[in-house]
Amino acid sequence: MLQLIIELGGSLGLFLFGMRVMSDGIQKAAGDRLQSILQFMTGNRFAAIGTGFLITILVQSSSASTVMVVGFVNAKLLTLAQAIGVILGANIGTTVTGWIVAVFGFSVNISAASFPALALGAFLIFNKKLRRQDWGEALIGFGILFLGLMFLKDAVPDINDHPEILEFIARFTDYGILSLLIFIIVGALLTVVLQSSSAAVAVTLTMAYAGWVDYPTAAAIILGENIGTTFTAFLASIGTDINARRAARAHTLFNVFGVLWMLIMFVPFLRIVDWIVPGQMLGATAPEAMQLLLPAHLAAFHTLFNVVNTLLFVAWVPAFARLVQRLVPQSEDIPDADYSLAYMLPHVAQNPELYLLQIKDEVGRMAGVVLHMYRTVLDVLGNPDARMGSEVQELKRQEDVTDLMEEEISSVLAAASNEAMNVSGIAQVNTMMRIINELERMADSCYNLTLILERRHNKGYEFDPDAQQDLVSYAQQVLRFVEYVHEHLLRRLDSVQLETAYDLEQQIDAGRDTLKKAARRRIKKRSTRIKAELLYIDILNQIEHIGDFALNIARCQRELPKGSDRALETAATGGK
């Protein structure tokens, strides 16, 4: 028994490792194209379904796809209705793995598929071109996946040698709908343990092929695996915003509702699959029928169930979204002080290329907070007689939020950078690291400005009317530069746009020098207002620093790889 457990665990581990390597290779080879695919999410519900289908095929995991959807909703990249469409497509996409296993794993010689893939992959992985290396990695993963499947087939013992196991399983097959519920629970638990519905389906097909379970029992286990796959997304939604949690609940409800109607239509549905796929499986007992026909029937059952379930729900996506909104009310929302990206950390390593889009939007959100801070400071600067207590507290809160955002985004970027990525992805990660550092420094300057303005108010310092107007005009000049950089955030600047940024910075430096000279002249004329003029110069310096940080961000944007900004169609608009 111990040897059996070791062999099953090792072969399953090899299968999962091959799936991971293949998925990583495909993602790196596709690179920015994967981010472009995500643009279709913002289209209609059918485009969202197609997007979920394609992404799941590429990452070979509906759980991973749905976790990404939860993250995109949390980052405001997707609405709840769009997310539901992607989840519907992901459920269909995950059935492709079952077909690969059924067709290649049991109908052909596995070594005939795996060894050529390993040989070609090894040849490509030493190629000088990075894209070919990535495809080589994908082929090696493909080969390892099928080697794992071959070992899994060999590890599962012949049921004829273990009649006691068959007798034990048979005890639970004669209770009608209760038997279905038992095996649905078994399938859900299997998926939760393996953390991969694709691997769970592969195990189920292998057990059915070996004769451990019959057609209806294996189909019930697959239904349970459809529910179990929602557990990962549910965990990922903990700590996210209200709509992200709603997306995770929608995934669970959708799959549970599908299983409920299938319980009513179970036997007729199996007969429909029998009619579509050659060979009569319902009631079949011949071992050769079980071995040759059962995997294809189960793969067809899995696909047909998810397609029909999607067709039943697609017209009701808006109504379904409203139902989820009522089930998860707005009162659960999380304040800014609890901003966290911890839910991404366990998953970003699996799909770093795809998570770049979400991380970009988080950087955009941080930039929006900083821009809002500077606009607030400008309002305070233009109204020196206004009380400042609430403004200082609010800007302090926002500065704390930017500190937290920098820490959280940096953690996710560091996790992504630890994984193998293509050249474009590495460049984007490095650029975003530098940008969030500049944004945090900009937020610090905004808060420092607030403290200086508070000191001016408390001390009763007054500036000459003309000097006050010049200061406000100068701050507005810097605001235009900050808005220019924000408008092009994470979009690669061309040479003309970068030259515009340099011109704006030179104008800011010239304006600072002019106003400083004027302040020094006023000091010479009226020595009694030295402290006020020195504070005036401090304000100038802090405002000029913000312009410097904006220029640094523009330089970073110039270094972004060409085409890396295609997937970013939404950005923060300057507030939360």
N, C-alpha and C positions, 0 to 999 in steps of 0.2 A: 504493500500500500504506500509506504514512504517513497519507494522508487517511482511509483505511478504519479504521486503528487509532484515530485521533483521534475519528472519528464514533462508533465502537463504544464507546470509553472514555467519551466525553461523554454518550451516551445512557444507558449503564449507570449512570454517576454520577447522572444525573437520576432514574433509576428508584430507586436506593438512597436518594437524598435525599428523594424523595417518600415512600418507605416509612418513613423516619425521622420526617419531619414528621407523617405520619398516625399513627404509633405514639405519638409524644409527645402529640399532641392527644387521642387516645383515653385515654391514661393520665391526663392532667390532668383531662379531663372526668369520668372514672370516679372519680378521687381515692381516697378511703378505701374505696370499694367494691372496688377491686382488692385492698386488704389484707384485706378481709373474705373474698374468694374464697379467699385462701390458707389460711383456717381449715379448709377442707375437706380440706386435705392431711393433717390429723391423723386423719381418718376411715379407712374401710376402703380396700382397694386400688382399688376401683372409683371411689370418690370422688376418690382421688389421680389416677387416670387422667383423670377429668373435669376436675379442676383443671388438670392439665398441658395438656389440650386447650384450655380456655378462655383460659388465660394466653398460650399461644402464638398463638392467634388475635389477641389484643389487642396483643401486642408484635411480631407478624409475624416471629418468629425463634425456631426451636427451639433454636438455639445460645444465645441470650440467656436463654431459659427454663431451659435446663439449667445455665448458669452460675449463675443464681439458686438453683437447687436445690442445687448444690454449696455455695454460700454459706450456705443455710439449714441444711444438714447440719452445716457447720462451726460454726454458731451454736447447734447443738443444738435447732433448731426442728423438725427432721425426723429420723426414724430412717432407716437405710439402706433398709429395706423400703418405707417410705413414699416415699422419694426415687425408688426404682426405678419405683413406680407413676406418679409424676408424669412421669418421663422417657418412659414408654410413651405417656402421653397427649400429651406434647409432640411426639412423632414423628408422631402422627396429626394434630395441630393444624397442623403446618407444611405439610401437603398442601393446606390450604384456599387458600393463595396460588396454588398451581398451578391450582386450579379458577377462581379469579378471573381469572388471566391467560388461561386457555384459553377461558373463556366470553366475557369482555369484550374481551380483547386481539385475538382472531382471528375471533370470530363476529359482532361488532357494530362499528359505526363508532366508533372510539376517541374521536374528537372529540365525538361525541354523548354520551359519558359524562363525559369530562374537563372540557370547558368549562362545562357546567352546575354541576358540582361546584366548580370554581374560582370561578364567579360567586356561588353561594350561600355558599361559604366566605368570600369577600371581604366579602360583606354581613354575615355573622354576626360576623366578627372585629372589627368596629367597634361591636358591640353593647355596651351598658353592663354587661350581666350576664356575669360571668367564665365561667360554665359554657357559655354560648352562644359566647363567644370561643374556648373550647377546642374545641368541636365544629366551629367554623369552621376552625380550624387543621387538624383532622383531615380535613375535606373538601378543603381546599387541598392537603394531602399526597396525598389520593386522586387528585386531578386531576393533580398533578405526576407521580405514579407512572405514570399511564397515558400522559401525554405522553412520558415517558421510554421506555415500552414502544413507543409509536408510532414514535419516532425510532430505537429499536433495530431494529424491523422494517424500517424504511426503510434503515438503515445496513448490514444484512446483505445482501450482493450476491446477485443471482440466480445460482444454481448453474450455470445454462446458460452464463453468461458466463465461468465459471471451471472448465472441465472438468478442469484439472490438479489442483484441490483435491479434486474428486469422485474422481478416479483415485487420489490419495494416500490418502484415507480408505478407499477400496475395498480397498486392499492389506491392511488389518488386519481385514477382515470375513470372511475365509475360513479361519480357523484354529480354528473350533469354540469350545470352552470357553476357549482361550487368547485369542481375540478378545474374549470377554466380560470376561476379567480385564483386558485392556488398556484397554477403555473404562470399566470400573469404576475403574481407577486414574486415568484422565483426569477422571472425575466427581469423585473425591475431591480431586484437586489443584485443580480449578476451584473447589470450595467453600472450600478452605483459602485460596486466593488472594483470593476475593471476601469471605470471612468472613461469608457469608450463604447458607444453603442455599436460601432462597426466591429470591434473585437468581440463584443457579446454575440452579435449575429453570426460571426465566423465560428465561434464556439458552438452555438446552437446548430448550425448547419453540419458541423463535424459530428456532433452527437447524433443528429438524425441520420447522417450517412452511415454511422457505425451501428445504427439500429437501437440506440438507447431510448429514443423517444419516437412516437409515431407522428404522422402528419398533423392531426389536430393539436396534439400536445406541443409540438415544435412551433406551430402557428400561434398558440396562446403565449408561449414564452416570448416570441417576437413582439407580440402586443405589449407585454410587460416591459420589454426593452425600450419601446417607444415612450413609456412613462418614465422609466429610470433615467433616460437621457436628459430629462428636464431638471434633475437634481443639481447638476453642475451649474447650470445657469441660475438656479435659485440661490445657491451659495454665493455666486458671483455678484448677485444683486444686493447682498447685505452690505449696508454702508453707502449705497448709491442714492441718487435722488429719486423722487417719487415716480417719475415716468420710467426710469430704468427698472424699478421694482415692479411696476405694472407690466412691463414687457416680459419679465421673467414669469410673472403669474399668468400672463396670456399664453405663454408657451406651455405651462403645466395644464391649464384649463383646456386648451386646444387638444392636446394629446389625450387627456383623460376623457373628454367628451367623445373623441374618436373611438376610444376603446369601449365606451358605454354603448354606443350604437352598434358596434361590431359584436358585442355580446348577444344582441338580439338577432343579428343577421349572420352569425358565425357559420353555421352549417351551410346555408345557401351560398354564402360568399366563398367557402371552400369549393363548392361545386362549380361556381363560376370560374375560379382559377383552374380547376380540372378541365373545364370546357375550353379555356383559352390556351393552356399549356398542354402539349401532347402527352398522353398517358393518364390513366385513371389512378389517382393516388388515394382518394377517400375510400377507406376500407381495404386498401391493398395490403397484402401480407407477404408477398414473395420477396425474398431478400434482394434479388437482382433489381426489382422495381424500386425498392427503398433506396438502393445505392445509386442507381442511374438517374432516377426521375425526381426524387424527393428534394435535393438541393435547388433545382430549377423551379419547382413548384413553390418552395418557401420563399425564394427570391422574388418570384412573381407575386406571391401573396403580400409580401412586405411592400413592394412598389405599388401594387394596385390599391392596397389599403390607404396608403398615404396620398396617392393621387385623388382617390374618391373623397377622402376626408378634406383635402384642400379644395376640391370643386364644391363641396357642400358649404364650406366656410367662406370662400372668396367673395361671394356677393354680400356677405354679412360682416365684413371686416370693420366698417365704421360703427355698426351696432355693437359688435363684439368689443371694440375699443371702449365704447361708452359703458358697457357692462363691467369691464375691468376697472375703469375709473371709479365706478360706484363701489366695487369690492375693495379697492385700495384708495381710500379717500385722501384728499389733499392734506389733511391734518398731520399726515405722517412725514411731511417734507423735512429736510435736514437743513439747518442754518449754515451760513458760510464758515463759521468757526469749526465745523466738523468736516470741512472739505477733505476728501481722501481719494486716492487712486489705488488703495491697497488691493481692491478687488481685481485690478489688472495684473498685479505682479505674478500670480501663479500661472497666468496664461500668455503674457506677452512673450515669454521665452519660446513658446510653441509656435507663435505666428508673428514674429517681430515686424515683418514687412507690412502686414495688414494693419497692425496696431499703430503704425506711423500716422495714419490719417487721424485717428482719434487723439493721439498725442499732439499733433499739430493744432487741433481745435482747442485743446487745453491750453496751449501756448497762446492762442488767440484770445481765450477767455482771460488769461492773466494780463495780456496787453490791454484788454478792455477795462479791467479794473484800474490799471495804472493810468490810462487816459482819463478815466472818470475822476481819479484822484487829482490829476493836474488841473482839470477843468474846475473842480471844487476849489482848489487853491487860488485859481485865477479869479473866481467870484469873491473870495475873501479879500484878495489883494485890491480888487476894485471897490470894496466897501469897507474902508478902514475903521469906520465908526460902529460897525455892527458887532454885536456880542459874539464871542468865539467859542464858548464852552462846548456846544453840541458839535460844531465843526471839527474841533480838535479831537474829540472822542471818536467821531465817525472816521476821520482820516487815520487815526491810530488803529482802529479796528480794521480798516482796509489795508493798512501797511502790514498788520499781522497776517491778514489773509494772503497777501502776496508772498510773505516769508514762507507760509505753509505751502502755497502753490509751488514755489520754487523747489522746496524740499521734496514734495510728492512727485512732481514732474521729473526732477533729477533722478529719483529712485527708479522710475519706470524707464527713463532713457538709459540709465546704467544697466538695467536688466536686459534691455534690448541690445545694447552694445556688446554684452557678453556673449551673445549668440552670433552664429555665422550669418552675415548679411551680405548683400551685394554692395558694390562700390557706392551706388547712389544712396542706398539706405544708410550706410556708414556716414556719408557726408551730411545727410539730413540730420542724423542724430547729433553729430558734432556741432552743426550750426545751431540747432535748437538749444543745446547746452549753453552756448555762448549768448544766445538771445535772451534766455530766461535770466541769466546772470545780469545782463544789462538792464532788463526790465525791473529786477529787484533793486538794483542800484538807483534806478529812476524813481521807484516808489520811496526809497529812503530819502532821496532829495526832496520829494514832495512833502514828506512828513517833516523834514528839517525846516523847509520853508514855512510850514504851518507853525512850528514852534517859534521861529523868528518873528512871524507876523503876530503871534500871541504876545510875545515880549514887547513888540511895538505898541500893541493895544494896552497892555498892562502898565507900561511906563508912560503912556500918553505922548509918545513921540509923534510929531507931525512932519510931513514932507511938504515942501513948496508945491502948490497946485500944479505948476508946469512939470516939476520933477515927478510928482505922483502920476501924471498923465503919461509922461515918457516911460515910466516903469511899467505901467499897464500895457502900453503899446508894445514894449519890448517883450513882455511875457506872452502877448498874443502872437507876436512873430514866432516865438519858440513853439507855441501851440500849433501853428500852421505846419511847422516842420514835423512835430510829433504826429500830427494827423496824417501827414504825407507818408511817413514811415509806417504808421498803423494801416493805412489803406493798402500798402504793398506788402504787408506782413507775410512772411514765408512764401512770397512769390519772388522769383529770381529777377533782380534788377538788371536791365540792359545798361549799356555804357551811357546812354543819354540820361536815363533815370538816375544813375549814380552821380553823374555830373551835376544834375539838379540838386541832389542831396548835398554835395560839396558846396555849391553856390549858396544854398540856404544856411549852411553852417558858417561860411565866411561872412555872410550878412549878420548872423547872430554875434560872431566874435567882434565884428566892427561896431555893432550897436553897443555891445558891452563896453568896449574901450571908450566910445564917445560918452556914454553915461557916467563912467568912472571918472573921466577927466572933468566933467561938469560937477560931479560931487566933490572932487578935490578943490575946485575953484570956490565952491560954496563954503568949504571948510576954511579956506584962507580968508574969506570975507567975514565970516561969522564964526568965531571960535567957540561961541556958547552952544552951538548945535553939533558939536563934533560927534557925540554918541549917536545922534539920529542919522548923521551922514554915514558913519561907519556901519550902522545897521543897514542902511540903504545899499551900501556896497556888498554886504553879506547876502542880501536878497538877490542882487545882480549875479553874484557868483553861483548861488544855488540854481538859479534859472538857467545860467549858461551851462552848468554841469548837465542839466537835463537835455540840452541840445547836443552836448558831446555824446551822451549815451544813445541818443537817437541816431547820430551819425555812425556810431559803432554797430548798431543794429542794421543800418543800411549797408555797411560793408559786409556784414555777415550774409545778407540777402543776395549780394552780388556773387557770393561763393557757392550758392545753392546749385546743384546739378541742373542742367537743362532738362525741362520736362517734369521736374519733381513737384511743381506746383499745380499740375493739371487737376489733381484730385481735390484740391482745396477750393471749393466754390463758396463756402460760407466762412465768415470771420466774425469776431466780436465787433459790436457796433459802438462800443465806448461806454459800457455800463453793464451792470449785472441786473 
